[in-house]
Amino acid sequence: MENKRKVCIVTGTRAEYGLLYWVIKGVNEDLELDLQLIVTGMHLSPEFGLTYKQIENDGFHVNKKIEVLLSSDTPVGIAKSMGLGSISFAEAYAELEPDIILVLGDRFEIFSAVSAAMVSRIPVAHCHGGEATEGLIDEPIRHSITKMSHLHFTSTEEYKNRVIQLGEQPKSVYNTGALGIENVNRLSLLDLDDFEKSINFQIKDKFTFLVTFHPVTLETSSAKRQIEELLDALSTYPEAKIIFTKANADTDGRIINQLIDEYVSENSSQSIAFTSLGQLRYLSALTHVDLVIGNSSSGLLEVPSFKKPTINIGDRQLGRVKAKSVIDCEATKESICNAINKANSKEFKEQLQKIVNPYGKENASEKIIEVLKSTDLTKILKKKFYNII
């Protein structure tokens, strides 16, 4: 078919790609759409596992690789990365001439991608807007992306209403549910034996934690102290097995990963760490571990679908909608231990079977693709502010 609509999807992290996978696949297979793929950020960093290779292994053609990650996780380094990203995305759009950009979330490289699209007069579709993470720089970035976007795909009705509260027209806001739920429903997950082989680590019949802890970017110099408190808390459970997935490329991410590596080297029979488990192994892990600990959004979005408890540490996810399986605690050894003990109690375990995931909807990618195909883009750039009063 001639004149296919060119949908340019931008991805900068392993986690975000995992969430976008079914949308990317659907666009790639749709006869009316032409997929353009731009990879950036952590995907291109050896330190974070060169995860763009996974995208290519999945059979997708990468149209552009945009380097923005400088070898620094300082505020100056990240600000420079954002500037470099704006320049590079503008050049990429001039060459690719996409009809619409699709992005997810709230990271700094996505801000660069969207701001470049705005001045290039290219419409933007944004997934997971309207959410709140009050402890992160992601919060203002996410809402800024919302204001530069023209189509919005939210994960809950509350977030849909918040996007409308930001002045977006209700007809442009769609509550599709969280994209991660689709992976839970559609991927064929590994059984325990295959999972253990895939990570070369034995957890059978052991009390097992899956730990992911990221920096809290709006708290000054707290990453080192917080990860030390977490590791001290984990040390009080010598019978437990621990699977770590490492921090992302936010400010102070390196100090977290360094301390995790030191912990694992000193407790190698009890623990293991991965730069990235990948979507299949990560979701498979959720079926086999007892507890998920840390401050990753996955603990709120996907984990409740597995009827497993989440220990949510600190302020990183402050303000997000949470299932009753999520236990909030402070970033102190005592508070973390109390939360672990509560999650392991008989009463709490009995409640887990009744948990309803507030982010759970089916076929989010199909809904998104249908909107991308059917929306008239000719006048979409001229936005009118929607007043709720």
N, C-alpha and C positions, 0 to 999 in steps of 0.2 A: 504494500500500500504506500502510495506517495504521501508526502506531507504528514508524516507521523509527528505526533507531538513529542518534542524532546524534553525528557524529564531528567534533570541533573541532580543526582543524589550525592551529598557530601558526607563523608564519615571520617572521624578523627581518632576514635578509640576502639579497642577490642569490644568493650561492653556495648557501645552504641551500635557498632556493626552487627553484633548479635541480635540486638533488638530490631534493626532495620532489615535483617536478612530476608524475611518473607516478602517485604515490600519490594526490595531489590529484585528478588527472584520473579515476583509477579509482573513488575514493569518490564523486565528482560524478556519475559515470555509472551507479553501482550502484543498482539499484531498491530494495534493502533498506536503503540508507544515506542519510543526510541530511548533506551537507557544510556545515560552518560554518567560515569562514575568518577568522582574526584576523591582521592584519599590524601590525608594530611595528618598532622600531629603525631601522636604516638605510633600510628601504623608504620611510620617510616624511620623509627628510632631503634637501633640495635639494642639499646638499653631496655626497651619495652617489648622486645621479641620480634621486630620486623613483621608485624601481624598483617601487613598488606599481602604477604605471601599466602595467607589463609584465604583471603578474598579471591586471589587468582586461582588457588587450588579448588575453590568452590565453583569455578567455571565462569567467573565474571571478568570482563575486560575492563581494566582500569584506564580511563582516558587521560587522566592527569594525576601526577604525584606532586603535591605542593608541600615543600619543606618549610615548616615554620618553627619547629622545636629547636631552639638554640640549646647549647649544652649548659643550661642554667635553669634552676627552678626558683630564682629570685624574682621579686616584683619587677625589677628592671628588665630581666631576661624575658619574662612573660609579656610585658608591655612591648618590647621589641618584636617578639614573635607575632603579636597582634598586628603591628604595623607591617611587618614583612608579609603576613597573610593577606592583608588588604590589597597590597600591591599585586601579589601573585594571583589571587582570585580574580581580580579585575582583568588581568591578562588572559587567564584561562577562559573567562566568560566571553571575552572578545573573540577568542578563537573558536570556542565550541558553540556559541550562539544558542544557548538553551532557551526553551519556551517557559520553563518554570524550574525553580530550585526546590528541592525537598531536603529539610534538615531535621535533626532531633536534638532536643535538650538545650543546653545552657553553657557549654564550654567556651573558652575564650577564642579558640580557632573557628568555632561556628559563628561567633559574633563577627569575626572578620569576614567570613564567607557571606554572611547576610548583609552586612553594611556595604560590601562591594557590589552585591546584587542590587541593593537599593539604588545606588548611584548609577548603576548600569541599566536601570529601569527594567529589571527582570522580576516577575512575581515570585514570591516565596511562600511555600507551604511548610508549616512548623508543627512537629509532633511533640507532645508532652509539655505544652505551654500551660500557664495558669497555676503551676505548682509552686510550693513554697519551700525553700531551704534557707532558713533565716541565718544560719551560721556560715554561709558561703558567699563568695563573690558571684557565684552562679545565680543567685536570686535577682539582682538587678540586671545581669546579662540576659537571663531568661525573659524577663518582662520587656527589656529593650528589643529583643528578637521578636516578641509578640507584636510590638508596635511597628516593626519593619516588615511584618508578614501579612499575607493576604488571605490565606486559608489556614485553619487551625484544627488540629486533631488532638483532642484532650483525652486523658485517661480516666477521668471520673466526671460526674455531673457537677460537682462542686468546682472543679477546675474549669469546666466549660463556663460556668457562671462568672468566675473570676476573670477570664479572658474578655467576656462581654463587659464586665465592670471596668476593664481597662479601655473601653470605648470601641471595641470591635463589633461589627455588625453580627447579630445572632445568626443570620443565614450563612455566615462564613465560618461558623464554629461547629465542629462535629465531635460528639463524645463517642469515640470508637473503642474506648478501653485501652489498657496498657499493652503495648506491642509485645512485651516479654511474655505475656500469658499465652500468646500464640505458640511460642517455642515449647512451653510446657505441654500444650495440647497436641502439637504436631511432630515433635522430635521423638524418635525411638531411643529411649534412654538406656544406658548401660546397666546390666545387672551387677551385683556386688563383685563377683569374680572378675568380670571384664573391667569394671571400674578400678579395682585394685591393681590389675595388670597394667592398666593405662597410666597409672601414676606411680607404679612400682612401690607401693606402700600398703601395709596391711592394717585394716581397721575392723575386721570382722570380730563381733562380740566385744568390742571396746566402746567405751563412752567417747564419742568423737565430736570435735568442734570444727566448723568451717569458719575461718576468721579473715575478714577483709576490713582494713582500717585505712581510711584516706585522710589527708590533712583537712583541717577546718580552716579555710582560707581567711576568714575574718577574725580569727583569734591570733594574737601576736605571740610568736615563739612558743606555741603550746604543743606542737607536734611531738617533740622529743619527750616532754613530760607525759603526755597522754599515752603514747605508745609504751612508755616504761611502766605506767600504771597498769595498762592492759596486760603486758607480759608478766608483771608481778602477780596479777590475778590468775593468769593461766598456770603459773608455776605452783599454785596451791592445789592443782588437780593432777598430781603425778600419774594417776591411773588413766588419764585421758590421752587420746590421740588428737593431734592438731594438724589441720591442713590450712596453710596460709595462702591467700592470693595477694599479691603485692599491691602497693599504692600506685596511683596514677601520677601524671606529670604536673600536678599542682605544686604550688609553693611548699617547700619542706617535704615533698614526697620522698626524696632520697634518704633523709635521716630515718624515716620510718622503715624503709626497705633495708637499710644498713643494720638497724637494730633487730629486725626480723631475721636477717641472715645470721647474725651473731647468736641469736637465741636458738635457731635451728642447728647451728654447728655444735652448740653445747648440749642440745637435746635431740640428737639425730635419730634415736630409736623411737622417740615420742612424736616428733614433728617433721614436717616437710613443707617447703615453700615453692610457689610457682609465680613467675612473672605473669602468666596467663594460663588458666585452665582451658580456655575456649568454651564456647557455649554448651557443647555436648557434655563435656566432662564436668563443667560447673553445675549444670542442671541435674546431671546424674548424681553428683555429690549430694545434692539436696535430698535425694531419695534415701541416702544411706547414712548421713550424719545425724546426730541427735540435736545439735544446736547450731545456729548461725549467729556469729558474734561480730560486731564492728559498727560501722556507720555507713555502709553502702546502701544506695536506694534499692538494690535488689532484695535486701532484707524486708523491705516494705512491699515491693511490687510482686515479686515472684514467690518468695518463700512461703507466704500464707497458703498458696495453692497446694503446697506439699504437707500441710497440717503440721508444720514444724515451728518451734519457737524461735523468735528473733530477739537477741539482746542488742538493743539500739543504743549506742554509747554517745553521749554528749549532744551537741546542738546542730550537727551537720544536717540532719533531716527534720529539724524543728519546723513545725507548721504543716507538714505533709499529713494527708489522710492515712490512718493506720488501722490495720486489722487488730482484733483483740489478742492475736498471737504475738504481738510485738510488746516487749517489755522495755521501757525507757529507763536508762540509768545514767548517772554522772560518770565522767572519765576519771574515776578513782578506783583503786583496788577494792576497797570495801564495797562500794556500790555495785561494781561489776560482779563480784563474788555473790552478793545478795541476789542479784538478778539471775545468775546462773542457777543458784540453789532454788529460786522460785520456779524457774523454767523446768527444773528437774523434779519438782514435787508432784506427787500423785494427783493432787487437785488440779493443777495446771494442765497436766497431760490429759486428764479426762475432758477438759474444756476444749482441747485442740480439735477434737473430731467434729465439733459444731462450728468451727471457724468458717466464715464466709469472706472471701477475698474481695475487698471493695473495688479492686482494679480489674476484676475478672469479666471479660466479654470475649466472645469468639469472633474469629475472622476479621480482626482489625485491619489487616493488610488489604483484604478484598474491598473493604469499605473505603479505605484511603485511595486505592487505585481507581475505584469507580468515580470518586470525586475529582481526582486528577484528570480523568478522561473527559468528564461531562461538563466541567466548569468552563464557562465562556471567559477567556482571558483577555478579550479585546479592550475592556474598560476596567479591569480589575485593579489597575495601579492607582486609580483615583479613589482614595478611601474617604469616607465620611465618618466623622466621630459619632458613635452611638451613645446618646445620653440615657441613663437608666432612670432619671428622675423626670 
